[in-house]
Amino acid sequence: MTAPPEAAPPFRTPHWSVLPVPHAQRVWMQPLPQPVWGDWNEALAPSLGLAAHPSPAWLQRLSGHAGDPPWCSAYAGHQFGVWAGLLGDGRAHTLGCLNTEQGSQEIQLKGAGLTPFSRMGDGRAVLRSSIREYLCSEAMAGLGIPTTRALALVSSPLPVQRETRETAAIVTRVAPSFIRFGHFEHLSHHGHRDALRQLFALVLEDFFPACAAEAQPALALLQTVIERTARLMAQWQCVGFCHGVMNTDNMSILGLTVDYGPFGFLEAYDAQHICNHSDRSGRYAYAQQPLMGWWNCGALASALQPLIQDAQAIENALDTFEPLYEANLLEGFRAKLGWQINREEDALLIQQLLALMQRDRVDFTGLFRALSAQEPSALQAGKFQAPSWVGVNSADPDWHQWLQAYGRRAAQEPSSPQERRETMQRINPKYVLRNHLAQEAIEAAQRGDFQCLHQMRQVLQHPFEEHAEWSRWAQPAAPGSPQVCVSCSS
């Protein structure tokens, strides 16, 4: 069912809005002047019961000009391992929820002005960072990784001061819920026990009904979140995704990827890669992400302790994170390498491959995509065909030896070479959102051209397909290109 052509649909009040003030508040937005469409996600809209082509009424609604006052919420968190106190929706306004075939979906605007939680900020988002979030939300969804989604991007000539003067934009974000670890931390830290129980009950009812039947529902919830987070960390590692700012206020209670700021996808493989230039200590480097996922689950466990009151049970739950992560990671890399059956030598072959990639700074996405096209018989002979930018020298003795071992392992699979190739190409993307691609879309949009953004979003929603006309988007930036630096302001 689609919405009437000139009317935004009625939004249902989010359940968490019943939390007492100041934990949940309504506030009017500050509309963007002279709004224009940057993009409307025609692939996502129908799943929300919305038209594939938006009406002028939607442009007004999603730029903050119409409708009832939305909701914003308080949360806290640990930022770079340090307790940061009250944070909250400093530039996010939740319009409400839509009932869809996939269940209830919250619709949230990012950049629509000040809220009671803006602190020293201006409540705005700039076009640059909005495009990055818009594209990466859809890129991650295309990769099959749990994530918030992006319905629309609205641009405005309104000036916004960051390091330089930029222009404003609003991203419309979609998720079943934007509840974070930090919501629980805020209520627990300040001793708001009744509100903590109330939030827990709401989250349990809406998203974890199976946990309610357990002897200790809060412990069951914690265990489920640990499992989802461990799986998410493995999925990030398997596509080379670096979040950049894994603070507890940026961790979803549903196990979604949320808050795309200084993110990046690995190009030249480096396990210690730091994508966020604000992360001077490397806390959130690529190789550190699983450990930080566990650490953040520990912070959530501390916040839920008043509802569990069994320290040993909490410790036991946290101890499950590492084996869950390792099992998911091994399964993920086995699939990337085309292995459907388990062999004892698999883990060693994967370790050897990553060591070679690290040594030679091989392109992460390019290598696995190239392996998808190789014949096992050719690999057993040490032959490997790939573009030079991938960075593999098959004549190198170490690579030659590994390729032969991989070819022998591939030949043990029951699938035919064609079946193996097709399966691997459904798992190993050709396209990820490399920083220079996001920058290309940003610079075009800053000139008033949003066609690049639209086309790039469509390609990233289908990253396993060839898209021959956009094949250059599969490659790293040309040698000598300016480096794109991202930080917490991104």
Protein Blocks (a to p, Z undefined) as FASTA:
>chain_A
ZZdfkbccdddddfklmpccfkbccddddddehiacfbdcfklmmmnopafbdcfklmmm
mnopgccddddddddddeehiaebjnbjfkbccfbdcddfkopaddddehiaccfklmma
noiacfklmmmmmmmmmmmmmnopacdddfbdcddfbdcddfbccdddddddddfbfcdf
klmmmmmmnopaklmmmmmmmmmmmmmmmlmmpmblmlmmmmmmmmmmmmmmmmmmmnop
afhpacfklccfklpaehiakdcddfbdcfkbcfblklmnommgmklmmmmmmmmmmmmm
mmmmmmnopaklmmmmmmmmmmmmmmmmmmmmmmmnopabdcfklmmmmmmmmmmmmmno
pafklmmmmmmmpcfklmmnopacddfklopafkbmklmmmmmmmmmmmmmpmbdfklmm
mmmmmmmcfbdcdfklmmmmmmmmmnopaklmmmmmmmmmmmmbnolmlmmmmpccdehi
acddddfkZZ
